[in-house]
Amino acid sequence: MTKLRKSKAKSAARRKTAAKAARAHKRPAARARRLAVRARTKAAPKAQLKARAPAKAGLAPKDKRIEKALPKPLPLQLKPGKQPQKMDKATLKKALLKERIARARAKLEGKPRSTRGLTAKEKALVKEFELDPALLDAGRVNVADVTFIDPNTHPSKKFEITFGAIRWRPVTAAPAQLMSFDSPVGTDAERRGPFAVGGQTAGRYNLWVGRWFDANPFGSRYLLGSGYARHTGADLNLDGSLVADKDAPVYAAADGQVIWARYVSSGWKNVIVVEHPVPNENRVVYARYAHVANMQVQEGQTVLRGQQIAAIGEYAPSNYHLHFDVSPDPILKSTPGHWPGDNLPAVQRYYTDPMAFVKKYHVVR
């Protein structure tokens, strides 16, 4: 038994020694091959190295940035009538990447994908989903589903909502009407043109438009009957004789609604009160057109700027003029014949200078 064990041990030692010798014999050849590969790699041109690199490394800098910002991979789009080509995994990955970058670039540049080679029906579908304004039923967004989740437990940490197809629907708004205030007297050209540019009559009265002047400006103190009074607005007269403005048309200074159109008293005669919205402001003013005749509007009626509402009537024997005042307070809505008398603070509280007001909100057309 002892001799048999010694014989086996000697055989194992001989095999071990032979294997070691064989490895030592192969080592220089393997080392030589590795060194040769390294040398060829260092000497290879850069173009060859790029060709060996993965497809992503060969992208342009702009495409690299696009590729990083891309969402989940999109399916490969094949031209109609063509069968999918058999390709290995690397080729397919490269083709998908190119398609994703092409779509992303088209989106960034605002250019739709080419529809060359598509049928008429397919082209119509492409236009429909690319929001073509030529399709009248486009531009609509429908809520398809709302998923209520707990943001504290859901991975997205937010509520989710799902929309249907986005379609194009052109929205055309009618041009807004130009709102402004005009003089209540004068020709159409005079009322459309410049207002109160500083001209005066020979008697040094301020002109409004054309030859129309204010004989009794806002806030002025004058003798009225047996006492004095402060004027709440303007007395508009046509330059010439005392009856030059008799029966001259009176126009709505702006769009509005008639609040009052009746006889008030022997002093006021017929009075029309119109509620006018102030352009671009969330408020209204009340304009009073007094001493008028031939009223052409009724209470509750809507009037437009430049619409004739009456004619200038007789205030006193051979005395014709239009009394026109503007109040930002609704006092004229409840009391069309309101008159503060010789109380200047009350005049300034309830009324505003009509000449300055119209000039502020007048638009030359």
VOTIBA-529984 format. One record per residue (C-alpha): residue number from 0; residue in three letters; x, y, z. Coordinates in nm, 2 decimals, padded with zeros to 4 digits. Layout:
// VOTIBA-529984
+------+--------+--------+--------+--------+
: ropa : drenba :      X :      Y :      Z :
+------+--------+--------+--------+--------+
:  NUM :    ALA :      X :      Y :      Z :
...
+------+--------+--------+--------+--------+
This chain:
// VOTIBA-529984
+------+--------+--------+--------+--------+
: ropa : drenba :      X :      Y :      Z :
+------+--------+--------+--------+--------+
:    0 :    MET :  00.00 :  00.00 :  00.00 :
:    1 :    THR :  00.28 :  00.23 :  00.08 :
:    2 :    LYS :  00.45 :  00.17 : -00.26 :
:    3 :    LEU :  00.12 :  00.24 : -00.44 :
:    4 :    ARG :  00.07 :  00.57 : -00.26 :
:    5 :    LYS :  00.42 :  00.68 : -00.35 :
:    6 :    SER :  00.36 :  00.59 : -00.71 :
:    7 :    LYS :  00.04 :  00.80 : -00.73 :
:    8 :    ALA :  00.21 :  01.10 : -00.56 :
:    9 :    LYS :  00.50 :  01.08 : -00.81 :
:   10 :    SER :  00.25 :  01.07 : -01.10 :
:   11 :    ALA :  00.06 :  01.38 : -00.98 :
:   12 :    ALA :  00.38 :  01.57 : -00.93 :
:   13 :    ARG :  00.49 :  01.49 : -01.28 :
:   14 :    ARG :  00.15 :  01.61 : -01.42 :
:   15 :    LYS :  00.17 :  01.93 : -01.22 :
:   16 :    THR :  00.52 :  02.00 : -01.35 :
:   17 :    ALA :  00.43 :  01.93 : -01.71 :
:   18 :    ALA :  00.13 :  02.17 : -01.69 :
:   19 :    LYS :  00.34 :  02.44 : -01.53 :
:   20 :    ALA :  00.59 :  02.40 : -01.81 :
:   21 :    ALA :  00.32 :  02.42 : -02.08 :
:   22 :    ARG :  00.18 :  02.74 : -01.93 :
:   23 :    ALA :  00.53 :  02.89 : -01.92 :
:   24 :    HIS :  00.57 :  02.80 : -02.28 :
:   25 :    LYS :  00.24 :  02.97 : -02.39 :
:   26 :    ARG :  00.28 :  03.29 : -02.18 :
:   27 :    PRO :  00.53 :  03.47 : -02.41 :
:   28 :    ALA :  00.31 :  03.41 : -02.71 :
:   29 :    ALA :  00.00 :  03.55 : -02.54 :
:   30 :    ARG :  00.19 :  03.85 : -02.41 :
:   31 :    ALA :  00.32 :  03.92 : -02.76 :
:   32 :    ARG : -00.03 :  03.91 : -02.91 :
:   33 :    ARG : -00.16 :  04.16 : -02.65 :
:   34 :    LEU :  00.13 :  04.40 : -02.71 :
:   35 :    ALA :  00.06 :  04.38 : -03.09 :
:   36 :    VAL : -00.31 :  04.47 : -03.04 :
:   37 :    ARG : -00.22 :  04.76 : -02.82 :
:   38 :    ALA :  00.03 :  04.89 : -03.08 :
:   39 :    ARG : -00.23 :  04.87 : -03.36 :
:   40 :    THR : -00.49 :  05.05 : -03.15 :
:   41 :    LYS : -00.26 :  05.34 : -03.08 :
:   42 :    ALA : -00.16 :  05.37 : -03.44 :
:   43 :    ALA : -00.52 :  05.35 : -03.57 :
:   44 :    PRO : -00.68 :  05.67 : -03.72 :
:   45 :    LYS : -00.94 :  05.85 : -03.52 :
:   46 :    ALA : -01.20 :  05.80 : -03.79 :
:   47 :    GLN : -01.16 :  05.42 : -03.75 :
:   48 :    LEU : -01.20 :  05.45 : -03.38 :
:   49 :    LYS : -01.53 :  05.65 : -03.42 :
:   50 :    ALA : -01.66 :  05.39 : -03.66 :
:   51 :    ARG : -01.60 :  05.12 : -03.40 :
:   52 :    ALA : -01.77 :  05.33 : -03.12 :
:   53 :    PRO : -02.14 :  05.27 : -03.04 :
:   54 :    ALA : -02.40 :  05.46 : -03.25 :
:   55 :    LYS : -02.47 :  05.71 : -02.97 :
:   56 :    ALA : -02.11 :  05.83 : -02.97 :
:   57 :    GLY : -02.13 :  05.92 : -03.34 :
:   58 :    LEU : -02.41 :  06.18 : -03.29 :
:   59 :    ALA : -02.36 :  06.54 : -03.35 :
:   60 :    PRO : -02.35 :  06.76 : -03.04 :
:   61 :    LYS : -02.70 :  06.91 : -03.12 :
:   62 :    ASP : -02.84 :  06.55 : -03.16 :
:   63 :    LYS : -02.68 :  06.44 : -02.84 :
:   64 :    ARG : -02.86 :  06.72 : -02.65 :
:   65 :    ILE : -03.19 :  06.62 : -02.82 :
:   66 :    GLU : -03.13 :  06.26 : -02.74 :
:   67 :    LYS : -03.08 :  06.33 : -02.37 :
:   68 :    ALA : -03.41 :  06.53 : -02.36 :
:   69 :    LEU : -03.61 :  06.26 : -02.54 :
:   70 :    PRO : -03.90 :  06.09 : -02.35 :
:   71 :    LYS : -03.97 :  05.72 : -02.37 :
:   72 :    PRO : -03.87 :  05.56 : -02.70 :
:   73 :    LEU : -04.11 :  05.59 : -02.99 :
:   74 :    PRO : -04.20 :  05.30 : -03.21 :
:   75 :    LEU : -04.01 :  05.28 : -03.54 :
:   76 :    GLN : -04.21 :  05.44 : -03.82 :
:   77 :    LEU : -04.20 :  05.24 : -04.15 :
:   78 :    LYS : -04.32 :  05.37 : -04.49 :
:   79 :    PRO : -04.65 :  05.23 : -04.61 :
:   80 :    GLY : -04.62 :  04.92 : -04.82 :
:   81 :    LYS : -04.28 :  04.82 : -04.68 :
:   82 :    GLN : -04.22 :  04.52 : -04.47 :
:   83 :    PRO : -04.01 :  04.54 : -04.16 :
:   84 :    GLN : -03.65 :  04.45 : -04.23 :
:   85 :    LYS : -03.47 :  04.18 : -04.04 :
:   86 :    MET : -03.20 :  04.34 : -03.84 :
:   87 :    ASP : -03.00 :  04.26 : -03.54 :
:   88 :    LYS : -03.05 :  04.43 : -03.20 :
:   89 :    ALA : -02.77 :  04.69 : -03.25 :
:   90 :    THR : -02.90 :  04.79 : -03.60 :
:   91 :    LEU : -03.26 :  04.82 : -03.47 :
:   92 :    LYS : -03.14 :  05.03 : -03.18 :
:   93 :    LYS : -02.96 :  05.26 : -03.41 :
:   94 :    ALA : -03.25 :  05.30 : -03.64 :
:   95 :    LEU : -03.49 :  05.38 : -03.35 :
:   96 :    LEU : -03.25 :  05.64 : -03.22 :
:   97 :    LYS : -03.23 :  05.81 : -03.56 :
:   98 :    GLU : -03.61 :  05.81 : -03.59 :
:   99 :    ARG : -03.65 :  05.96 : -03.24 :
:  100 :    ILE : -03.39 :  06.23 : -03.31 :
:  101 :    ALA : -03.56 :  06.31 : -03.65 :
:  102 :    ARG : -03.90 :  06.35 : -03.48 :
:  103 :    ALA : -03.75 :  06.56 : -03.20 :
:  104 :    ARG : -03.57 :  06.79 : -03.44 :
:  105 :    ALA : -03.88 :  06.83 : -03.66 :
:  106 :    LYS : -04.07 :  06.93 : -03.34 :
:  107 :    LEU : -03.81 :  07.18 : -03.23 :
:  108 :    GLU : -03.80 :  07.34 : -03.58 :
:  109 :    GLY : -04.17 :  07.35 : -03.60 :
:  110 :    LYS : -04.17 :  07.13 : -03.92 :
:  111 :    PRO : -04.41 :  06.84 : -03.96 :
:  112 :    ARG : -04.28 :  06.50 : -04.06 :
:  113 :    SER : -04.28 :  06.44 : -04.43 :
:  114 :    THR : -04.59 :  06.28 : -04.58 :
:  115 :    ARG : -04.42 :  06.16 : -04.90 :
:  116 :    GLY : -04.54 :  05.82 : -05.00 :
:  117 :    LEU : -04.86 :  05.83 : -04.80 :
:  118 :    THR : -05.21 :  05.78 : -04.94 :
:  119 :    ALA : -05.46 :  06.06 : -04.94 :
:  120 :    LYS : -05.64 :  05.92 : -04.64 :
:  121 :    GLU : -05.32 :  05.88 : -04.45 :
:  122 :    LYS : -05.22 :  06.24 : -04.53 :
:  123 :    ALA : -05.55 :  06.36 : -04.40 :
:  124 :    LEU : -05.50 :  06.17 : -04.08 :
:  125 :    VAL : -05.15 :  06.32 : -04.04 :
:  126 :    LYS : -05.29 :  06.68 : -04.10 :
:  127 :    GLU : -05.57 :  06.61 : -03.85 :
:  128 :    PHE : -05.33 :  06.51 : -03.57 :
:  129 :    GLU : -05.07 :  06.78 : -03.66 :
:  130 :    LEU : -05.34 :  07.05 : -03.59 :
:  131 :    ASP : -05.39 :  07.16 : -03.95 :
:  132 :    PRO : -05.60 :  07.48 : -03.94 :
:  133 :    ALA : -05.76 :  07.39 : -04.27 :
:  134 :    LEU : -05.97 :  07.13 : -04.09 :
:  135 :    LEU : -06.27 :  07.29 : -03.92 :
:  136 :    ASP : -06.31 :  07.02 : -03.66 :
:  137 :    ALA : -05.95 :  07.06 : -03.52 :
:  138 :    GLY : -05.83 :  07.23 : -03.21 :
:  139 :    ARG : -06.06 :  07.06 : -02.96 :
:  140 :    VAL : -05.94 :  06.90 : -02.64 :
:  141 :    ASN : -06.16 :  06.64 : -02.47 :
:  142 :    VAL : -06.11 :  06.51 : -02.11 :
:  143 :    ALA : -06.11 :  06.14 : -02.15 :
:  144 :    ASP : -06.03 :  06.03 : -01.80 :
:  145 :    VAL : -05.94 :  06.17 : -01.46 :
:  146 :    THR : -05.76 :  05.94 : -01.22 :
:  147 :    PHE : -05.78 :  06.05 : -00.85 :
:  148 :    ILE : -05.49 :  05.91 : -00.66 :
:  149 :    ASP : -05.32 :  05.99 : -00.33 :
:  150 :    PRO : -05.01 :  06.20 : -00.41 :
:  151 :    ASN : -04.85 :  06.08 : -00.09 :
:  152 :    THR : -04.84 :  05.72 : -00.20 :
:  153 :    HIS : -04.83 :  05.74 : -00.58 :
:  154 :    PRO : -04.49 :  05.74 : -00.74 :
:  155 :    SER : -04.57 :  06.05 : -00.95 :
:  156 :    LYS : -04.66 :  06.25 : -00.63 :
:  157 :    LYS : -04.94 :  06.43 : -00.82 :
:  158 :    PHE : -05.29 :  06.38 : -00.95 :
:  159 :    GLU : -05.32 :  06.25 : -01.31 :
:  160 :    ILE : -05.56 :  06.35 : -01.59 :
:  161 :    THR : -05.59 :  06.21 : -01.94 :
:  162 :    PHE : -05.70 :  06.40 : -02.24 :
:  163 :    GLY : -05.83 :  06.29 : -02.58 :
:  164 :    ALA : -05.69 :  06.39 : -02.91 :
:  165 :    ILE : -05.59 :  06.75 : -02.95 :
:  166 :    ARG : -05.76 :  06.90 : -03.26 :
:  167 :    TRP : -05.74 :  07.24 : -03.41 :
:  168 :    ARG : -06.04 :  07.48 : -03.40 :
:  169 :    PRO : -05.97 :  07.84 : -03.52 :
:  170 :    VAL : -06.12 :  08.11 : -03.31 :
:  171 :    THR : -06.20 :  08.44 : -03.47 :
:  172 :    ALA : -06.31 :  08.73 : -03.26 :
:  173 :    ALA : -06.51 :  09.01 : -03.41 :
:  174 :    PRO : -06.32 :  09.34 : -03.40 :
:  175 :    ALA : -06.41 :  09.53 : -03.09 :
:  176 :    GLN : -06.60 :  09.86 : -03.16 :
:  177 :    LEU : -06.39 :  10.16 : -03.10 :
:  178 :    MET : -06.54 :  10.33 : -02.79 :
:  179 :    SER : -06.51 :  10.70 : -02.74 :
:  180 :    PHE : -06.70 :  11.02 : -02.66 :
:  181 :    ASP : -06.78 :  11.28 : -02.92 :
:  182 :    SER : -06.93 :  11.63 : -02.91 :
:  183 :    PRO : -07.32 :  11.61 : -02.90 :
:  184 :    VAL : -07.34 :  11.88 : -03.16 :
:  185 :    GLY : -07.17 :  11.95 : -03.50 :
:  186 :    THR : -07.14 :  11.78 : -03.83 :
:  187 :    ASP : -07.03 :  11.42 : -03.87 :
:  188 :    ALA : -06.68 :  11.53 : -03.98 :
:  189 :    GLU : -06.66 :  11.78 : -03.69 :
:  190 :    ARG : -06.76 :  11.52 : -03.43 :
:  191 :    ARG : -06.51 :  11.26 : -03.57 :
:  192 :    GLY : -06.22 :  11.51 : -03.59 :
:  193 :    PRO : -06.01 :  11.68 : -03.33 :
:  194 :    PHE : -06.20 :  11.81 : -03.03 :
:  195 :    ALA : -06.15 :  12.13 : -02.84 :
:  196 :    VAL : -05.81 :  12.22 : -02.98 :
:  197 :    GLY : -05.80 :  12.56 : -02.81 :
:  198 :    GLY : -05.98 :  12.78 : -03.05 :
:  199 :    GLN : -06.20 :  13.07 : -02.94 :
:  200 :    THR : -06.48 :  13.28 : -03.09 :
:  201 :    ALA : -06.45 :  13.66 : -03.14 :
:  202 :    GLY : -06.62 :  13.69 : -02.80 :
:  203 :    ARG : -06.35 :  13.47 : -02.64 :
:  204 :    TYR : -06.57 :  13.17 : -02.59 :
:  205 :    ASN : -06.41 :  12.83 : -02.61 :
:  206 :    LEU : -06.48 :  12.63 : -02.92 :
:  207 :    TRP : -06.58 :  12.26 : -02.90 :
:  208 :    VAL : -06.60 :  12.16 : -03.26 :
:  209 :    GLY : -06.65 :  12.36 : -03.58 :
:  210 :    ARG : -06.83 :  12.69 : -03.49 :
:  211 :    TRP : -06.99 :  12.54 : -03.17 :
:  212 :    PHE : -06.89 :  12.72 : -02.85 :
:  213 :    ASP : -06.96 :  12.70 : -02.48 :
:  214 :    ALA : -07.13 :  13.02 : -02.36 :
:  215 :    ASN : -07.15 :  12.91 : -02.00 :
:  216 :    PRO : -06.85 :  12.69 : -01.89 :
:  217 :    PHE : -06.85 :  12.44 : -01.61 :
:  218 :    GLY : -06.84 :  12.59 : -01.26 :
:  219 :    SER : -06.89 :  12.95 : -01.38 :
:  220 :    ARG : -07.11 :  13.18 : -01.16 :
:  221 :    TYR : -07.39 :  13.37 : -01.33 :
:  222 :    LEU : -07.71 :  13.55 : -01.26 :
:  223 :    LEU : -08.01 :  13.32 : -01.29 :
:  224 :    GLY : -08.35 :  13.47 : -01.22 :
:  225 :    SER : -08.34 :  13.66 : -00.89 :
:  226 :    GLY : -08.02 :  13.49 : -00.77 :
:  227 :    TYR : -07.69 :  13.34 : -00.87 :
:  228 :    ALA : -07.60 :  12.99 : -00.97 :
:  229 :    ARG : -07.30 :  12.77 : -01.05 :
:  230 :    HIS : -07.32 :  12.60 : -01.39 :
:  231 :    THR : -07.31 :  12.22 : -01.39 :
:  232 :    GLY : -07.21 :  12.17 : -01.75 :
:  233 :    ALA : -07.19 :  12.36 : -02.08 :
:  234 :    ASP : -07.43 :  12.57 : -02.28 :
:  235 :    LEU : -07.35 :  12.49 : -02.64 :
:  236 :    ASN : -07.44 :  12.75 : -02.91 :
:  237 :    LEU : -07.37 :  12.78 : -03.28 :
:  238 :    ASP : -07.17 :  13.10 : -03.36 :
:  239 :    GLY : -07.38 :  13.35 : -03.56 :
:  240 :    SER : -07.72 :  13.49 : -03.48 :
:  241 :    LEU : -07.93 :  13.42 : -03.17 :
:  242 :    VAL : -08.13 :  13.15 : -03.35 :
:  243 :    ALA : -07.84 :  13.00 : -03.55 :
:  244 :    ASP : -07.87 :  12.67 : -03.36 :
:  245 :    LYS : -08.25 :  12.65 : -03.37 :
:  246 :    ASP : -08.36 :  12.29 : -03.44 :
:  247 :    ALA : -08.00 :  12.17 : -03.49 :
:  248 :    PRO : -07.96 :  11.80 : -03.43 :
:  249 :    VAL : -07.84 :  11.66 : -03.10 :
:  250 :    TYR : -07.65 :  11.34 : -03.10 :
:  251 :    ALA : -07.56 :  11.08 : -02.84 :
:  252 :    ALA : -07.21 :  11.15 : -02.72 :
:  253 :    ALA : -07.14 :  10.78 : -02.69 :
:  254 :    ASP : -07.30 :  10.44 : -02.68 :
:  255 :    GLY : -07.54 :  10.40 : -02.39 :
:  256 :    GLN : -07.90 :  10.34 : -02.26 :
:  257 :    VAL : -08.17 :  10.61 : -02.22 :
:  258 :    ILE : -08.26 :  10.65 : -01.86 :
:  259 :    TRP : -08.50 :  10.95 : -01.89 :
:  260 :    ALA : -08.67 :  11.11 : -02.20 :
:  261 :    ARG : -08.95 :  11.34 : -02.07 :
:  262 :    TYR : -09.05 :  11.69 : -01.99 :
:  263 :    VAL : -08.91 :  11.80 : -01.65 :
:  264 :    SER : -09.01 :  12.17 : -01.59 :
:  265 :    SER : -09.05 :  12.51 : -01.74 :
:  266 :    GLY : -08.69 :  12.58 : -01.68 :
:  267 :    TRP : -08.55 :  12.25 : -01.81 :
:  268 :    LYS : -08.81 :  12.18 : -02.07 :
:  269 :    ASN : -08.75 :  11.83 : -02.23 :
:  270 :    VAL : -08.46 :  11.64 : -02.08 :
:  271 :    ILE : -08.28 :  11.32 : -02.20 :
:  272 :    VAL : -08.05 :  11.14 : -01.96 :
:  273 :    VAL : -07.83 :  10.86 : -02.11 :
:  274 :    GLU : -07.62 :  10.62 : -01.91 :
:  275 :    HIS : -07.28 :  10.59 : -02.09 :
:  276 :    PRO : -07.01 :  10.32 : -02.01 :
:  277 :    VAL : -06.67 :  10.48 : -01.98 :
:  278 :    PRO : -06.42 :  10.32 : -02.23 :
:  279 :    ASN : -06.18 :  10.07 : -02.07 :
:  280 :    GLU : -06.31 :  10.15 : -01.72 :
:  281 :    ASN : -06.55 :  09.96 : -01.50 :
:  282 :    ARG : -06.79 :  10.25 : -01.44 :
:  283 :    VAL : -07.06 :  10.46 : -01.61 :
:  284 :    VAL : -07.14 :  10.83 : -01.63 :
:  285 :    TYR : -07.48 :  11.00 : -01.68 :
:  286 :    ALA : -07.51 :  11.27 : -01.95 :
:  287 :    ARG : -07.79 :  11.51 : -01.95 :
:  288 :    TYR : -07.92 :  11.67 : -02.27 :
:  289 :    ALA : -08.15 :  11.95 : -02.18 :
:  290 :    HIS : -08.37 :  12.22 : -02.35 :
:  291 :    VAL : -08.43 :  11.98 : -02.64 :
:  292 :    ALA : -08.73 :  11.93 : -02.88 :
:  293 :    ASN : -08.84 :  11.66 : -03.11 :
:  294 :    MET : -08.71 :  11.38 : -02.89 :
:  295 :    GLN : -08.64 :  11.06 : -03.10 :
:  296 :    VAL : -08.57 :  10.81 : -02.83 :
:  297 :    GLN : -08.76 :  10.64 : -02.55 :
:  298 :    GLU : -08.66 :  10.54 : -02.20 :
:  299 :    GLY : -08.49 :  10.20 : -02.19 :
:  300 :    GLN : -08.37 :  10.23 : -02.55 :
:  301 :    THR : -08.01 :  10.16 : -02.64 :
:  302 :    VAL : -07.84 :  10.43 : -02.84 :
:  303 :    LEU : -07.52 :  10.44 : -03.04 :
:  304 :    ARG : -07.26 :  10.71 : -03.05 :
:  305 :    GLY : -07.35 :  10.96 : -03.32 :
:  306 :    GLN : -07.72 :  10.86 : -03.33 :
:  307 :    GLN : -07.96 :  11.16 : -03.33 :
:  308 :    ILE : -08.17 :  11.17 : -03.02 :
:  309 :    ALA : -08.33 :  11.51 : -03.04 :
:  310 :    ALA : -08.31 :  11.87 : -03.17 :
:  311 :    ILE : -08.21 :  12.19 : -02.99 :
:  312 :    GLY : -08.52 :  12.36 : -02.85 :
:  313 :    GLU : -08.61 :  12.70 : -02.72 :
:  314 :    TYR : -08.49 :  12.77 : -02.36 :
:  315 :    ALA : -08.64 :  13.12 : -02.35 :
:  316 :    PRO : -08.78 :  13.35 : -02.62 :
:  317 :    SER : -08.53 :  13.37 : -02.90 :
:  318 :    ASN : -08.28 :  13.17 : -02.68 :
:  319 :    TYR : -08.17 :  12.84 : -02.82 :
:  320 :    HIS : -07.89 :  12.63 : -02.69 :
:  321 :    LEU : -07.81 :  12.27 : -02.57 :
:  322 :    HIS : -07.74 :  12.23 : -02.20 :
:  323 :    PHE : -07.50 :  11.94 : -02.17 :
:  324 :    ASP : -07.35 :  11.81 : -01.84 :
:  325 :    VAL : -07.19 :  11.48 : -01.73 :
:  326 :    SER : -07.22 :  11.33 : -01.38 :
:  327 :    PRO : -07.03 :  11.03 : -01.25 :
:  328 :    ASP : -07.29 :  11.01 : -00.97 :
:  329 :    PRO : -07.63 :  10.84 : -01.03 :
:  330 :    ILE : -07.80 :  11.15 : -00.90 :
:  331 :    LEU : -07.94 :  11.22 : -01.26 :
:  332 :    LYS : -08.08 :  10.86 : -01.27 :
:  333 :    SER : -08.31 :  10.94 : -00.98 :
:  334 :    THR : -08.34 :  11.32 : -01.02 :
:  335 :    PRO : -08.31 :  11.43 : -01.38 :
:  336 :    GLY : -08.38 :  11.79 : -01.29 :
:  337 :    HIS : -08.11 :  11.80 : -01.02 :
:  338 :    TRP : -07.97 :  12.15 : -00.97 :
:  339 :    PRO : -07.73 :  12.25 : -00.68 :
:  340 :    GLY : -07.78 :  12.63 : -00.73 :
:  341 :    ASP : -07.50 :  12.85 : -00.61 :
:  342 :    ASN : -07.33 :  12.56 : -00.42 :
:  343 :    LEU : -06.99 :  12.51 : -00.59 :
:  344 :    PRO : -06.88 :  12.21 : -00.37 :
:  345 :    ALA : -07.20 :  12.03 : -00.46 :
:  346 :    VAL : -07.14 :  12.10 : -00.83 :
:  347 :    GLN : -06.79 :  11.96 : -00.81 :
:  348 :    ARG : -06.92 :  11.66 : -00.61 :
:  349 :    TYR : -07.19 :  11.56 : -00.85 :
:  350 :    TYR : -07.06 :  11.68 : -01.19 :
:  351 :    THR : -06.75 :  11.69 : -01.39 :
:  352 :    ASP : -06.63 :  11.93 : -01.66 :
:  353 :    PRO : -06.79 :  11.80 : -01.98 :
:  354 :    MET : -06.54 :  11.96 : -02.20 :
:  355 :    ALA : -06.24 :  11.80 : -02.02 :
:  356 :    PHE : -06.42 :  11.47 : -02.00 :
:  357 :    VAL : -06.51 :  11.44 : -02.37 :
:  358 :    LYS : -06.16 :  11.56 : -02.46 :
:  359 :    LYS : -06.00 :  11.28 : -02.24 :
:  360 :    TYR : -06.21 :  11.00 : -02.40 :
:  361 :    HIS : -06.24 :  11.13 : -02.76 :
:  362 :    VAL : -06.07 :  10.93 : -03.03 :
:  363 :    VAL : -06.01 :  11.10 : -03.37 :
:  364 :    ARG : -06.14 :  10.87 : -03.65 :
+------+--------+--------+--------+--------+
